[in-house]
């Protein structure tokens, strides 16, 4: 456009045109943003990972800039909490839900207001859904912060070690996102019902219990696929339940009763056990994946999650029940005593040694946040506690052949002796 000096009409038209472009640009930011999905890489992926991590949804220890399955699952959990299609793809609607619309809001995560009794609106609905997912709220999702919602908040805060004032501030939001999206609130499930398409810790726990009873042979990956569905059907048939492949309250109750009465009292481990170098174990059992620990002396089995560790595996129990089994191996309390164990992971049985003392974490604070008063006298540092509600603060150590301690970076002879015992070496 050519504008002649002094031409008011032309100037006005130019201003209108520029204004139109600016309005279009701001309103179309979400639509113009990159579509992020499995395999995507770059700064936008890092941005989304950081935002989801701050919400407690992205559980990996590093911001990688690579859109893998961990990032996808975090996106699915966010989409489930925001009423979006749970496809694990960051498209225009998910961008908008994460950051709002308009250029000024990109790069800044959507903040959640402080909520208290008397408030109303969409944020209250979101709060109620999170409380419902954690089992503290059973009424309608109506967006009205009444006495029922307040009571649910207070109960959740007490259970999470927070100030039980019934007011939802930053700490309560963070705890809700961590717990409300990892326990029974996975994709495809907002009422404790797990079925084909569900994802998350609740599914992983289901798979572990089915595997312990011999109904499931796949990987404990937290993804409810056809293999998990068939395992549920087989369990239902064997226990006189409707074999629909859906793990509802009756199926979960039967499985828990069945599992709790038998866990910790199985046969002693037998069969081939491998004693492989820690460098190889680090690939066989990567971070952010599940396994079963079998105690050599008692045969008791514990479902566990490897949440970290670079010289050896930093491990957390999958549930409060698994924590009780862990403590039972040491006479009912935690201990640094080394025990010979076998780690069952990805179809392999690996000789290992564990020390059953949780450390370096707090169950009441977000995973990887910088906190003080960490368990085991670890003081201030990164919170190593990814699994919430398992009655265990932090991680415990599992060593393998030639693994080393994190503190001294040396091979621990007591652990190596237990590894050899697990492998059947005198």
Secondary structure as the mmCIF struct_conf table of DSSP 4:
data_model
#
loop_
_struct_conf.conf_type_id
_struct_conf.id
_struct_conf.beg_label_comp_id
_struct_conf.beg_label_asym_id
_struct_conf.beg_label_seq_id
_struct_conf.end_label_comp_id
_struct_conf.end_label_asym_id
_struct_conf.end_label_seq_id
TURN_TY1_P TURN_TY1_P1 UNK A 5 UNK A 6
HELX_RH_AL_P HELX_RH_AL_P1 UNK A 8 UNK A 27
TURN_TY1_P TURN_TY1_P2 UNK A 28 UNK A 28
HELX_RH_AL_P HELX_RH_AL_P2 UNK A 29 UNK A 32
BEND BEND1 UNK A 33 UNK A 33
HELX_LH_PP_P HELX_LH_PP_P1 UNK A 34 UNK A 35
STRN STRN1 UNK A 36 UNK A 36
TURN_TY1_P TURN_TY1_P3 UNK A 38 UNK A 39
STRN STRN2 UNK A 41 UNK A 41
BEND BEND2 UNK A 42 UNK A 42
HELX_RH_AL_P HELX_RH_AL_P3 UNK A 43 UNK A 54
TURN_TY1_P TURN_TY1_P4 UNK A 55 UNK A 56
BEND BEND3 UNK A 61 UNK A 62
BEND BEND4 UNK A 65 UNK A 65
STRN STRN3 UNK A 66 UNK A 66
HELX_RH_AL_P HELX_RH_AL_P4 UNK A 69 UNK A 81
TURN_TY1_P TURN_TY1_P5 UNK A 82 UNK A 83
BEND BEND5 UNK A 87 UNK A 88
STRN STRN4 UNK A 90 UNK A 90
HELX_RH_AL_P HELX_RH_AL_P5 UNK A 92 UNK A 99
BEND BEND6 UNK A 101 UNK A 102
HELX_RH_3T_P HELX_RH_3T_P1 UNK A 103 UNK A 105
TURN_TY1_P TURN_TY1_P6 UNK A 106 UNK A 107
BEND BEND7 UNK A 108 UNK A 108
HELX_LH_PP_P HELX_LH_PP_P2 UNK A 109 UNK A 111
STRN STRN5 UNK A 115 UNK A 115
TURN_TY1_P TURN_TY1_P7 UNK A 117 UNK A 118
STRN STRN6 UNK A 120 UNK A 120
BEND BEND8 UNK A 121 UNK A 121
HELX_RH_AL_P HELX_RH_AL_P6 UNK A 122 UNK A 133
TURN_TY1_P TURN_TY1_P8 UNK A 134 UNK A 135
BEND BEND9 UNK A 136 UNK A 136
BEND BEND10 UNK A 139 UNK A 139
BEND BEND11 UNK A 143 UNK A 143
STRN STRN7 UNK A 144 UNK A 144
HELX_RH_AL_P HELX_RH_AL_P7 UNK A 147 UNK A 159
TURN_TY1_P TURN_TY1_P9 UNK A 160 UNK A 161
BEND BEND12 UNK A 162 UNK A 162
BEND BEND13 UNK A 165 UNK A 166
STRN STRN8 UNK A 168 UNK A 168
HELX_RH_AL_P HELX_RH_AL_P8 UNK A 170 UNK A 180
TURN_TY1_P TURN_TY1_P10 UNK A 181 UNK A 182
BEND BEND14 UNK A 183 UNK A 184
TURN_TY1_P TURN_TY1_P11 UNK A 187 UNK A 188
BEND BEND15 UNK A 190 UNK A 192
STRN STRN9 UNK A 194 UNK A 194
TURN_TY1_P TURN_TY1_P12 UNK A 196 UNK A 197
STRN STRN10 UNK A 199 UNK A 199
BEND BEND16 UNK A 200 UNK A 200
HELX_RH_AL_P HELX_RH_AL_P9 UNK A 201 UNK A 212
TURN_TY1_P TURN_TY1_P13 UNK A 213 UNK A 214
BEND BEND17 UNK A 215 UNK A 215
BEND BEND18 UNK A 218 UNK A 218
BEND BEND19 UNK A 222 UNK A 222
STRN STRN11 UNK A 223 UNK A 223
HELX_RH_AL_P HELX_RH_AL_P10 UNK A 226 UNK A 238
TURN_TY1_P TURN_TY1_P14 UNK A 239 UNK A 240
BEND BEND20 UNK A 241 UNK A 241
BEND BEND21 UNK A 244 UNK A 245
STRN STRN12 UNK A 247 UNK A 247
HELX_RH_AL_P HELX_RH_AL_P11 UNK A 249 UNK A 262
TURN_TY1_P TURN_TY1_P15 UNK A 263 UNK A 264
BEND BEND22 UNK A 266 UNK A 266
HELX_LH_PP_P HELX_LH_PP_P3 UNK A 267 UNK A 269
BEND BEND23 UNK A 271 UNK A 271
STRN STRN13 UNK A 274 UNK A 274
STRN STRN14 UNK A 277 UNK A 277
HELX_RH_AL_P HELX_RH_AL_P12 UNK A 278 UNK A 284
TURN_TY1_P TURN_TY1_P16 UNK A 285 UNK A 285
BEND BEND24 UNK A 287 UNK A 288
STRN STRN15 UNK A 289 UNK A 295
TURN_TY1_P TURN_TY1_P17 UNK A 296 UNK A 298
STRN STRN16 UNK A 301 UNK A 308
BEND BEND25 UNK A 310 UNK A 312
STRN STRN17 UNK A 313 UNK A 317
BEND BEND26 UNK A 318 UNK A 319
HELX_RH_AL_P HELX_RH_AL_P13 UNK A 320 UNK A 328
TURN_TY1_P TURN_TY1_P18 UNK A 329 UNK A 331
BEND BEND27 UNK A 332 UNK A 333
STRN STRN18 UNK A 338 UNK A 345
TURN_TY1_P TURN_TY1_P19 UNK A 346 UNK A 347
STRN STRN19 UNK A 348 UNK A 359
BEND BEND28 UNK A 360 UNK A 360
TURN_TY1_P TURN_TY1_P20 UNK A 363 UNK A 364
BEND BEND29 UNK A 365 UNK A 365
TURN_TY1_P TURN_TY1_P21 UNK A 367 UNK A 368
STRN STRN20 UNK A 370 UNK A 374
HELX_RH_3T_P HELX_RH_3T_P2 UNK A 375 UNK A 377
TURN_TY1_P TURN_TY1_P22 UNK A 378 UNK A 378
STRN STRN21 UNK A 379 UNK A 382
BEND BEND30 UNK A 387 UNK A 387
BEND BEND31 UNK A 389 UNK A 391
BEND BEND32 UNK A 394 UNK A 394
STRN STRN22 UNK A 395 UNK A 399
STRN STRN23 UNK A 401 UNK A 401
TURN_TY1_P TURN_TY1_P23 UNK A 402 UNK A 402
TURN_TY1_P TURN_TY1_P24 UNK A 406 UNK A 408
BEND BEND33 UNK A 410 UNK A 410
HELX_RH_AL_P HELX_RH_AL_P14 UNK A 413 UNK A 423
TURN_TY1_P TURN_TY1_P25 UNK A 424 UNK A 424
#
